[in-house]
Every structure is written in C-alpha cells, then in structure tokens.
Amino acid sequence: MTRNFLISLVITGLTMTCATSNTQTVPKRFCGEEGVWVQVLGSGDLDLQNDRGAESYLVWNDDRAILLVNAGAGTSVLFDQSNANFNDLGAIVFSRTSLEQTSDLAALLVASRRSYREEPLTILGPTGDDANLSTSEFVTRLLSTEGPYPSLASLLTTRSPNGYTLRTRDIQAKGRKRWAGFGNEEFILSAIPIYHDGAPALAWRIDIGEQAIVFALGFNNQKDLVTNFSKDADAIVFTHALPVGTVGTPTKKNLLPKQIGRIAERADVRFVILGGRGWRTLGRESRSLNEIETEFDGTIIFPDDLECWGL
C-alpha cells in the first residue's frame, strides 16, 4: 500500500467525519417557522410494547414552543428532540396529576438547568381529592427537601440555581364552571372540569389571536361540557384509548370513537388529533376512523411521536 494512498484514505475519512458531524448539528424541523402549530411529543401510553412516549403536546407560535400539555414518560427526551427552547414556555398544564401525565416533570426540570431561564414558570392543573393530589401538592411533594428529589427543592424558592422559580396553581376540577385566569400578550388559557371516573380532570383551551386548540384528554363526556368549550376552535386533541365496541369500566374514563366524532362535529372544528394511542387501539385505526366519520366530516389525524400540524 503506497504512502499517497494512505494519505488519501486519511483525508477521505476526515472529510466523511466532518460531513457527518455537520449533518448532526443541523436541527431537524418538525413545525413551520410561522403560525400556530400543535406538536405531538408522546403519542402513546405507558405500555412497554408500543414504542411511543406517553401522551404529551407542545403548542408552537411563530417557531416558539409556548405551552406544554402534560409531561408523561418520555417527555423530556422528546422535548429535546423537538428543538423547543425551554425559555419560551409560557406555562405547563396538566389534565390530571396521575402518573401518565406527570412522571417526567422532574426529568424535564433537571434538564432545564442549562437553559438559563430567568422568568418564573407557571404550572397549572386540577385540584385534588381524597385519592388524588392537587397540582400544587404534587409539585411540592415531588420537589421538597423531604421529597424524592430534594436537589430540586430550590425551584420552590427564590434562591434557585436554575435561574427561575416555579409558580403552581390549582384549577377547580369539579362542577361546570369555566376557568380563564391565565394569559399574556401572546395567548389566553382556559379550562373546564371533565369526567374521568371521578378523578379530578381538566380540559384545556389555548387561544392565540383568532386561532384556538382544545386538549380534551381522557374523559367520557358525562358532563357534556367539551362541545361548547370547543366552539370556534380550529382543532380538538383527544385521547384515542378505546376501540369500537368497548364496554364496561373503561368507558367511564375515555370516549368511544363515535363520541369523539359527535363532539367534534357539534363543536364545528376543522380537524381532530387522536393521541394516547395505546394497546387497545394501535392497529385498529381503520375501524375507529370509519366510526368517527359517521359523525364528523373534518380531518382526522392519528399521529406518531414528534409530528406537528399547523392551524
């Protein structure tokens, strides 16, 4: 093997390494640079067999992720892969405080240490009851000096080395009253109680100018409030947990496909996104689609992790 050939191999290898390195540093774009977008971070549930993150979502406005909805398993990694900036978040909201919605919150907060955020971060979620922690109690127990992650306790004080502090607020999750107590120059948040087999739960709506998205996750519509709550919205995000023909206890917690279509049609939205694709529904989308289409003539989306849809 000649000396010149060896030099040629080395140069070729260096060139390929540099090209690979440059390719890896180019951030992958999932959402558009302008307008309002909803991104599905985790599109699954907690089942180990579906190869998906647990149900969580980002709302983007003009290339900035301004709202995180739920923080279940995998959210921290998927948030990183979305190329969202933690500093841009105006709030984090929970539909419930159970494991499926909150298990990755601590990981996300730890990962934010190098974001150099300075503004306080608001966390909003439902009130509690005898069997479920309220949002503020959950966050306090999780991060206090006597909790499982005492190294994060400073986030509850003004001396946080993360550079920012947390502000938590509990939203009434019983009754029928609509709450609309948080907003800024960019968006307005509102919420209503929904029924999830008696557990405190909320549906969320974000209005950005003339556009709106509703997150109605894990409920059975016993209170029949989501239709009016979703009026004039562009899209509703539902949990697609039950296939056609489900009966019994699961229907106390989640909607059947026909119910999803009926709510979407009555609310007159343009499209629905069906997240929370779990072991009961993966592979059965065609039948769910047919059932929803008997009630709703808009666009129906079965997303995968990190997919993004513009309004």
C-alpha positions in Angstrom: 0.0 0.0 0.0 1.6 3.3 -1.1 2.2 6.3 1.1 0.0 8.5 -1.2 -2.9 6.0 -1.0 -2.7 6.0 2.8 -2.8 9.8 2.9 -5.8 9.7 0.5 -7.7 7.3 2.9 -7.0 9.6 5.9 -8.2 12.7 4.0 -11.3 10.9 2.8 -12.1 9.7 6.4 -11.7 13.2 7.8 -14.0 14.6 5.1 -16.6 12.0 5.8 -16.3 12.6 9.6 -16.7 16.4 9.1 -19.7 15.9 6.8 -21.4 13.5 9.4 -20.6 16.0 12.2 -22.1 18.9 10.2 -25.2 16.9 9.4 -25.8 16.0 13.0 -25.6 19.7 14.1 -28.3 20.8 11.8 -31.5 20.8 13.9 -34.4 18.9 12.5 -37.5 20.9 11.9 -40.9 19.4 12.7 -43.1 22.5 12.7 -43.2 25.5 10.4 -41.5 28.8 11.1 -44.7 30.9 11.1 -48.2 30.5 12.6 -49.7 28.3 15.2 -48.9 24.6 15.4 -49.7 21.7 17.7 -46.9 19.1 18.1 -47.5 15.6 19.5 -44.5 14.8 21.6 -45.6 11.4 23.0 -48.4 9.7 21.0 -48.8 6.6 23.2 -49.4 5.5 26.7 -47.4 3.7 29.5 -47.4 0.3 27.8 -43.9 -1.1 27.1 -44.9 -2.6 23.8 -45.9 0.4 21.8 -42.5 2.1 21.3 -44.0 5.6 22.0 -43.8 8.3 24.6 -46.7 8.9 26.9 -49.3 11.4 25.8 -47.9 15.0 25.8 -48.1 18.0 23.5 -46.5 21.3 22.6 -48.2 24.4 21.1 -45.9 26.5 18.9 -46.4 30.0 17.8 -44.1 31.6 15.2 -41.4 29.0 15.8 -41.6 29.2 19.6 -42.9 26.4 21.9 -45.2 28.4 24.2 -47.2 25.7 26.0 -46.5 22.1 27.2 -49.6 19.9 27.9 -48.7 17.0 30.2 -45.3 15.6 31.0 -45.6 11.8 30.9 -42.9 9.3 30.4 -40.5 10.3 27.6 -41.5 14.0 27.5 -38.0 15.2 28.5 -36.2 13.4 25.7 -38.9 14.2 23.1 -38.9 17.9 24.2 -35.2 17.9 23.4 -35.7 16.2 20.1 -38.4 18.8 19.1 -35.7 21.5 19.4 -38.0 23.5 21.6 -36.5 26.2 23.8 -37.4 25.8 27.5 -37.2 29.6 27.9 -40.1 30.1 25.5 -42.6 28.1 27.6 -45.3 30.3 29.0 -46.8 27.5 31.1 -47.0 23.8 31.7 -50.6 22.4 32.2 -51.8 19.0 33.4 -55.1 17.4 32.5 -54.7 15.2 35.6 -51.9 14.6 38.2 -51.7 10.8 37.7 -48.5 9.0 36.6 -49.5 9.1 32.9 -49.5 12.9 32.9 -46.7 13.9 35.3 -44.0 11.2 35.6 -41.4 13.1 33.5 -41.8 16.5 35.1 -38.7 16.1 37.4 -36.6 15.0 34.5 -37.6 18.0 32.4 -36.8 20.4 35.3 -33.4 18.8 35.8 -32.7 19.1 32.1 -33.7 22.8 32.1 -30.7 23.7 34.3 -28.7 24.8 31.3 -31.5 26.6 29.7 -30.6 29.7 31.7 -34.3 30.7 32.1 -34.9 33.8 34.2 -38.7 34.2 34.1 -40.8 32.2 36.6 -42.5 29.1 35.1 -46.2 28.6 35.8 -47.6 25.1 36.3 -51.4 24.7 36.2 -53.5 21.7 36.9 -56.5 20.3 38.7 -57.5 20.4 42.3 -57.2 17.1 44.3 -59.4 14.9 46.3 -59.0 12.1 48.8 -57.5 9.8 46.2 -55.6 12.3 44.1 -53.1 15.0 44.8 -53.8 18.6 43.7 -51.3 20.0 41.3 -49.6 22.3 43.9 -49.4 19.4 46.4 -47.9 17.1 43.8 -45.2 19.6 42.8 -44.4 20.4 46.4 -44.1 16.8 47.4 -42.0 16.0 44.4 -39.5 18.8 44.9 -39.4 19.5 48.6 -36.4 18.7 50.7 -38.3 15.7 52.1 -39.5 14.5 48.7 -37.8 12.1 46.2 -35.8 14.9 44.5 -34.6 17.3 47.2 -31.9 18.6 44.9 -34.7 20.4 43.1 -36.2 22.0 46.2 -34.7 25.4 45.4 -37.1 25.7 42.5 -39.8 26.3 45.1 -37.8 29.3 46.5 -36.3 32.5 45.1 -32.7 31.1 45.5 -32.9 28.5 42.7 -29.6 27.9 40.9 -31.7 27.0 37.8 -32.3 30.8 37.5 -36.1 30.6 37.7 -38.7 29.5 40.2 -42.0 27.6 39.8 -45.5 29.0 40.4 -48.2 26.4 40.7 -51.9 26.9 40.8 -54.8 24.5 41.3 -57.8 24.9 39.0 -61.2 23.7 40.3 -61.9 20.3 38.7 -65.4 19.8 39.9 -68.7 21.3 38.8 -69.3 23.0 35.5 -67.6 26.4 35.8 -65.2 27.6 33.1 -61.9 29.0 34.4 -59.9 31.6 32.4 -57.4 33.1 34.8 -54.1 32.9 32.9 -52.8 34.8 29.9 -50.2 37.1 28.5 -49.7 39.2 25.4 -49.5 36.1 23.3 -52.2 33.7 24.4 -55.1 33.0 26.8 -55.6 29.8 28.7 -59.0 28.5 29.9 -60.1 25.2 31.4 -63.2 23.2 32.4 -63.8 20.2 34.6 -64.3 16.9 32.8 -65.2 13.4 34.0 -62.6 10.7 34.3 -64.3 8.1 36.5 -64.5 10.6 39.4 -60.8 11.7 39.3 -60.2 15.4 39.1 -59.5 16.2 35.5 -59.5 19.3 33.2 -59.8 20.0 29.5 -57.6 22.9 28.3 -58.0 25.5 25.6 -55.4 27.9 24.3 -56.5 30.9 22.3 -53.8 32.6 20.2 -55.2 35.6 18.4 -58.1 34.2 16.3 -56.9 30.6 16.5 -57.5 28.0 19.2 -56.7 24.4 20.2 -58.6 22.3 22.8 -57.0 19.4 24.6 -59.7 17.1 25.9 -57.7 14.1 27.1 -59.0 11.1 28.9 -62.7 11.7 29.7 -66.1 10.2 29.0 -68.2 13.4 28.4 -70.6 12.6 31.2 -70.7 16.4 31.9 -71.2 17.2 28.2 -69.2 20.4 28.5 -66.5 20.0 25.9 -68.6 20.8 22.9 -69.4 24.3 23.9 -65.9 24.7 25.3 -64.5 23.9 21.9 -66.8 26.1 19.8 -64.8 28.3 17.3 -61.6 26.3 17.9 -59.6 25.0 15.0 -58.8 21.6 16.4 -59.5 19.3 19.3 -56.9 16.8 20.6 -58.5 13.7 22.1 -57.1 10.6 23.7 -57.8 7.6 21.5 -57.8 4.9 24.2 -60.8 2.8 23.3 -61.7 0.9 20.1 -65.1 0.4 18.7 -67.2 -1.9 20.8 -65.6 -1.3 24.2 -68.0 -1.7 27.1 -67.8 -1.6 30.9 -65.4 0.3 33.2 -63.0 1.7 30.5 -65.9 3.8 29.1 -66.0 5.7 32.4 -62.6 7.1 31.7 -62.4 7.6 27.9 -64.5 8.3 24.8 -65.6 5.8 22.2 -64.8 6.7 18.6 -68.4 7.6 17.8 -68.5 10.0 20.8 -65.3 11.7 19.5 -66.9 12.3 16.1 -70.1 13.6 17.6 -68.3 16.2 19.8 -66.0 17.3 17.0 -69.0 17.8 14.6 -71.1 19.7 17.1 -68.2 21.9 18.0 -67.6 22.6 14.3 -63.8 22.2 14.4 -61.8 21.7 11.3 -59.8 18.6 12.5 -59.2 16.3 15.4 -55.9 14.7 16.6 -56.1 11.3 18.3 -53.2 10.9 20.7 -52.8 8.4 23.5 -52.6 5.5 21.0 -52.4 2.6 23.4 -52.5 -1.2 23.4 -56.3 -1.2 22.8 -56.3 1.0 19.7 -53.0 0.6 17.9 -53.6 -1.4 14.7 -57.4 -0.7 14.9 -57.3 2.8 13.4 -59.3 1.9 10.3 -62.4 0.9 12.2 -62.1 3.9 14.6 -61.8 6.1 11.5 -64.9 4.7 9.9 -66.9 5.1 13.1 -65.7 8.7 13.7 -66.5 9.6 10.0 -70.1 8.6 10.6 -70.4 11.7 12.8 -67.6 14.1 11.7 -66.7 15.2 8.2 -63.5 17.0 9.1 -59.9 15.9 9.0 -58.9 13.0 11.4 -55.3 12.5 12.3 -53.6 9.5 14.0 -50.2 11.0 14.9 -46.8 9.5 15.8 -44.2 10.9 18.1 -43.0 14.4 17.2 -45.4 15.0 14.4 -46.5 18.6 14.0 -49.7 20.0 12.5 -50.4 23.7 11.5 -53.6 25.5 12.0 
